């Protein structure tokens, strides 16, 4: 949740700077890496490391969901978005 909140602040800026295609691909790889890193966490790991990994995983997933949901509505006219939200 913390990663999600932190990422929302910079999402628009990052998308404008790098574009959707670059962000979806690069962030998709980072999100996969972050989730894979979660598999390496054990009870013997420090709490700080676990927190950092989970925040990064939350940030990358938040960015990915935002990118994909935004692209889903990119070509929908403003008047049709309410109905389209229901369909999505």
ABEGO torsion letter per residue (X at the ends): XAAAAAAAAAAAAAAAAAEAAAAAAAAAAAAAAAAAAAAABBAABBAAAAAAAAAAAAAAAAAAAAAAAAAAAAABBAAAAAAAAAAX
